[in-house]
C-alpha cells in the first residue's frame, strides 16, 4: 500500500427524510414560479420573462443541499470522512487515525457490539439506511469520546483500511473475511 491514497464515493439513496427534502425543494421551485407569475401578472407581465433566470439561480444555490454524496479517503493511516454537496462543495466531517480503531466489523455482526459500545458520536456515510451494501462499523476513541463510523466498504476498501489497522483489529477481521 505504501503512500498510496484510496478513495471511495457513494451517492445517498433517495429514501426517508432525504426523499422528503428533495420533494420539498421541488415544491419550493414550483411555488416560486407561481408566486413570481402572480406578482408579474399584477404589476407588469413582461417581467415574467426573467423567471427562467431567477429559477436557475434558485436551483443553482439550493439543489446542492439535496444532492449529497459521501466520500472517504484512506491516506497515510488516516480515514477522512467527507460529505460532498452537489458534486462540488465538500465538507470534512472527521479525520480518524485508523491505528486507534478498536474494531472494524461488518455492520450485520456489529449490532450488539454497537449497543454495548454506546458511542457518543456516530458518523454514518451509508448510502441507504434500510439496506446498505457492504456496510462496516469502525469503533474508535477520539478526544476521549467513543466514535462509531458506519461506511460502505467493498473488498478494496477493507484491504486499504486493514493495511493501517493494528494487529488486533486485523486478526479479528481476518477470521471473518
C-alpha beads as a LAMMPS data file, in Angstrom:
LAMMPS data file: protein, C-alpha beads

177 atoms
176 bonds

1 atom types
1 bond types

-500.0 500.0 xlo xhi
-500.0 500.0 ylo yhi
-500.0 500.0 zlo zhi

Masses

1 110.0

Atoms # bond

1 1 1 0.000 0.000 0.000
2 1 1 2.775 2.438 0.888
3 1 1 1.966 6.118 0.394
4 1 1 -0.983 5.475 -1.873
5 1 1 -4.358 7.034 -1.201
6 1 1 -7.618 5.154 -1.514
7 1 1 -10.881 6.969 -2.123
8 1 1 -14.442 5.653 -2.197
9 1 1 -17.579 7.642 -3.041
10 1 1 -21.222 6.650 -2.720
11 1 1 -24.402 8.567 -3.606
12 1 1 -27.019 8.952 -0.911
13 1 1 -30.137 6.991 -1.859
14 1 1 -33.463 8.796 -2.080
15 1 1 -35.375 7.490 0.921
16 1 1 -36.857 8.743 4.171
17 1 1 -36.065 12.297 5.210
18 1 1 -33.752 12.788 2.226
19 1 1 -36.556 11.963 -0.243
20 1 1 -38.899 14.323 1.595
21 1 1 -36.297 17.119 1.452
22 1 1 -35.884 16.637 -2.305
23 1 1 -39.663 16.714 -2.852
24 1 1 -39.982 19.837 -0.709
25 1 1 -37.231 21.522 -2.700
26 1 1 -39.046 20.808 -5.992
27 1 1 -42.258 22.111 -4.423
28 1 1 -40.384 25.267 -3.414
29 1 1 -39.281 25.774 -7.016
30 1 1 -42.838 25.385 -8.306
31 1 1 -44.221 27.735 -5.634
32 1 1 -41.572 30.288 -6.559
33 1 1 -42.674 30.162 -10.212
34 1 1 -46.346 30.540 -9.296
35 1 1 -45.656 33.421 -6.884
36 1 1 -43.418 35.137 -9.413
37 1 1 -46.063 34.763 -12.115
38 1 1 -48.752 36.231 -9.864
39 1 1 -46.511 39.150 -8.892
40 1 1 -45.572 39.744 -12.530
41 1 1 -49.198 39.486 -13.669
42 1 1 -50.314 42.049 -11.106
43 1 1 -47.543 44.518 -11.990
44 1 1 -46.015 44.046 -15.452
45 1 1 -46.314 40.642 -17.119
46 1 1 -43.171 41.265 -19.180
47 1 1 -41.103 40.794 -16.013
48 1 1 -42.063 37.104 -16.087
49 1 1 -39.553 36.689 -18.929
50 1 1 -36.900 36.781 -16.190
51 1 1 -38.418 33.733 -14.460
52 1 1 -36.043 31.176 -16.058
53 1 1 -33.030 33.177 -14.891
54 1 1 -34.340 33.517 -11.335
55 1 1 -35.355 29.854 -11.228
56 1 1 -31.897 28.810 -12.451
57 1 1 -30.282 30.925 -9.718
58 1 1 -32.543 29.405 -7.077
59 1 1 -31.782 25.859 -8.219
60 1 1 -28.065 26.585 -8.559
61 1 1 -27.740 27.803 -4.972
62 1 1 -30.088 25.342 -3.242
63 1 1 -30.176 21.967 -5.045
64 1 1 -26.703 21.009 -3.825
65 1 1 -28.088 20.547 -0.306
66 1 1 -30.343 17.719 -1.502
67 1 1 -27.784 16.207 -3.864
68 1 1 -25.420 14.531 -1.415
69 1 1 -22.529 12.127 -1.880
70 1 1 -20.444 10.546 0.841
71 1 1 -16.741 10.055 0.307
72 1 1 -13.979 8.699 2.451
73 1 1 -10.280 8.524 1.830
74 1 1 -7.652 6.290 3.354
75 1 1 -4.308 8.006 3.255
76 1 1 -1.208 7.822 5.430
77 1 1 -3.018 5.912 8.158
78 1 1 -5.977 8.279 8.420
79 1 1 -9.601 7.744 7.436
80 1 1 -11.074 11.065 6.302
81 1 1 -14.876 11.264 6.163
82 1 1 -16.253 13.793 3.680
83 1 1 -19.746 14.935 2.668
84 1 1 -19.934 16.323 -0.883
85 1 1 -22.790 18.700 -1.694
86 1 1 -23.836 18.917 -5.334
87 1 1 -20.671 17.235 -6.548
88 1 1 -18.645 20.376 -5.841
89 1 1 -18.587 21.694 -2.296
90 1 1 -17.159 19.249 0.210
91 1 1 -17.129 19.305 3.981
92 1 1 -14.796 17.143 6.072
93 1 1 -16.828 15.522 8.837
94 1 1 -13.955 13.829 10.647
95 1 1 -10.399 12.582 10.319
96 1 1 -9.722 9.396 12.231
97 1 1 -6.419 7.656 12.860
98 1 1 -7.002 4.050 11.785
99 1 1 -4.363 2.738 14.205
100 1 1 -6.613 3.847 17.103
101 1 1 -9.527 1.695 15.915
102 1 1 -10.614 -0.995 18.352
103 1 1 -12.757 -2.942 15.866
104 1 1 -13.692 -2.982 12.200
105 1 1 -16.526 -5.438 11.567
106 1 1 -19.442 -5.908 9.156
107 1 1 -22.479 -3.980 10.321
108 1 1 -24.720 -7.064 10.461
109 1 1 -22.407 -8.667 13.005
110 1 1 -21.865 -5.439 14.946
111 1 1 -25.412 -4.642 16.157
112 1 1 -24.850 -5.979 19.694
113 1 1 -21.352 -4.500 19.839
114 1 1 -22.734 -1.064 18.902
115 1 1 -25.218 -1.192 21.778
116 1 1 -22.535 -2.194 24.276
117 1 1 -20.035 0.339 22.859
118 1 1 -22.631 3.156 23.244
119 1 1 -20.881 5.737 21.052
120 1 1 -21.151 9.423 21.874
121 1 1 -20.562 10.390 18.214
122 1 1 -21.760 8.464 15.150
123 1 1 -20.699 9.263 11.598
124 1 1 -22.850 7.493 9.037
125 1 1 -21.650 7.501 5.439
126 1 1 -24.075 4.803 4.343
127 1 1 -25.922 5.322 1.079
128 1 1 -29.069 3.708 2.450
129 1 1 -30.346 3.446 5.989
130 1 1 -32.567 0.491 5.053
131 1 1 -30.279 -1.797 3.090
132 1 1 -26.670 -0.618 2.858
133 1 1 -24.338 -2.688 0.700
134 1 1 -21.039 -3.899 2.222
135 1 1 -21.637 -1.890 5.409
136 1 1 -18.936 -1.910 8.091
137 1 1 -18.679 -0.408 11.535
138 1 1 -15.416 1.095 12.763
139 1 1 -15.099 1.570 16.520
140 1 1 -12.565 4.045 17.870
141 1 1 -11.942 6.617 20.560
142 1 1 -11.070 10.183 19.653
143 1 1 -10.651 13.102 22.082
144 1 1 -11.961 10.945 24.969
145 1 1 -15.181 10.243 23.053
146 1 1 -16.366 6.923 21.725
147 1 1 -16.789 7.264 17.969
148 1 1 -18.680 4.939 15.646
149 1 1 -18.127 5.212 11.903
150 1 1 -20.532 3.459 9.541
151 1 1 -19.221 3.152 5.985
152 1 1 -19.802 1.090 2.889
153 1 1 -16.605 -0.811 2.282
154 1 1 -16.182 -3.145 -0.677
155 1 1 -13.196 -5.514 -0.640
156 1 1 -10.597 -2.926 -1.804
157 1 1 -11.734 -0.519 0.930
158 1 1 -11.469 -3.198 3.589
159 1 1 -7.978 -4.033 2.387
160 1 1 -6.927 -0.355 2.445
161 1 1 -8.295 0.207 5.958
162 1 1 -6.890 -3.006 7.404
163 1 1 -3.473 -2.161 5.978
164 1 1 -3.190 0.614 8.578
165 1 1 -5.124 -1.091 11.395
166 1 1 -3.400 -2.542 14.447
167 1 1 -2.768 -6.276 14.667
168 1 1 -5.735 -6.977 17.000
169 1 1 -8.195 -5.474 14.511
170 1 1 -6.524 -7.279 11.604
171 1 1 -6.635 -10.683 13.285
172 1 1 -10.286 -10.246 14.326
173 1 1 -11.207 -9.202 10.787
174 1 1 -9.195 -11.901 9.028
175 1 1 -11.190 -14.597 10.757
176 1 1 -14.423 -13.042 9.467
177 1 1 -13.427 -12.409 5.833

Bonds

1 1 1 2
2 1 2 3
3 1 3 4
4 1 4 5
5 1 5 6
6 1 6 7
7 1 7 8
8 1 8 9
9 1 9 10
10 1 10 11
11 1 11 12
12 1 12 13
13 1 13 14
14 1 14 15
15 1 15 16
16 1 16 17
17 1 17 18
18 1 18 19
19 1 19 20
20 1 20 21
21 1 21 22
22 1 22 23
23 1 23 24
24 1 24 25
25 1 25 26
26 1 26 27
27 1 27 28
28 1 28 29
29 1 29 30
30 1 30 31
31 1 31 32
32 1 32 33
33 1 33 34
34 1 34 35
35 1 35 36
36 1 36 37
37 1 37 38
38 1 38 39
39 1 39 40
40 1 40 41
41 1 41 42
42 1 42 43
43 1 43 44
44 1 44 45
45 1 45 46
46 1 46 47
47 1 47 48
48 1 48 49
49 1 49 50
50 1 50 51
51 1 51 52
52 1 52 53
53 1 53 54
54 1 54 55
55 1 55 56
56 1 56 57
57 1 57 58
58 1 58 59
59 1 59 60
60 1 60 61
61 1 61 62
62 1 62 63
63 1 63 64
64 1 64 65
65 1 65 66
66 1 66 67
67 1 67 68
68 1 68 69
69 1 69 70
70 1 70 71
71 1 71 72
72 1 72 73
73 1 73 74
74 1 74 75
75 1 75 76
76 1 76 77
77 1 77 78
78 1 78 79
79 1 79 80
80 1 80 81
81 1 81 82
82 1 82 83
83 1 83 84
84 1 84 85
85 1 85 86
86 1 86 87
87 1 87 88
88 1 88 89
89 1 89 90
90 1 90 91
91 1 91 92
92 1 92 93
93 1 93 94
94 1 94 95
95 1 95 96
96 1 96 97
97 1 97 98
98 1 98 99
99 1 99 100
100 1 100 101
101 1 101 102
102 1 102 103
103 1 103 104
104 1 104 105
105 1 105 106
106 1 106 107
107 1 107 108
108 1 108 109
109 1 109 110
110 1 110 111
111 1 111 112
112 1 112 113
113 1 113 114
114 1 114 115
115 1 115 116
116 1 116 117
117 1 117 118
118 1 118 119
119 1 119 120
120 1 120 121
121 1 121 122
122 1 122 123
123 1 123 124
124 1 124 125
125 1 125 126
126 1 126 127
127 1 127 128
128 1 128 129
129 1 129 130
130 1 130 131
131 1 131 132
132 1 132 133
133 1 133 134
134 1 134 135
135 1 135 136
136 1 136 137
137 1 137 138
138 1 138 139
139 1 139 140
140 1 140 141
141 1 141 142
142 1 142 143
143 1 143 144
144 1 144 145
145 1 145 146
146 1 146 147
147 1 147 148
148 1 148 149
149 1 149 150
150 1 150 151
151 1 151 152
152 1 152 153
153 1 153 154
154 1 154 155
155 1 155 156
156 1 156 157
157 1 157 158
158 1 158 159
159 1 159 160
160 1 160 161
161 1 161 162
162 1 162 163
163 1 163 164
164 1 164 165
165 1 165 166
166 1 166 167
167 1 167 168
168 1 168 169
169 1 169 170
170 1 170 171
171 1 171 172
172 1 172 173
173 1 173 174
174 1 174 175
175 1 175 176
176 1 176 177
